[in-house]
Amino acid sequence: MIISIAQIIISVILIVLVLLQERSSGLSGVFGGGGSEFYSQRRGFERLIFYATIVLIIAFAVLSLINLGS
């Protein structure tokens, strides 16, 4: 029961983080990054969102495996 609630909370947070990443990449096109895709380093808040997304994906996968086993 607790694992299922934790999965729901993590999934909602993940959806928000992914939407924030998409919004920030879309705004780069407005400021001149539009047509050509190029590599740019993530800085500040973008880096925090990126790493938080990775950590929450791993946590969600671990909780899913634990829930599968029980």
Secondary structure, 3 states (H helix, E strand, C coil): CHHHHHHHHHHHHHHHHHHHHHHHHHHHHHHHHCCCCCCCCCCCHHHHHHHHHHHHHHHHHHHHHHHHHC
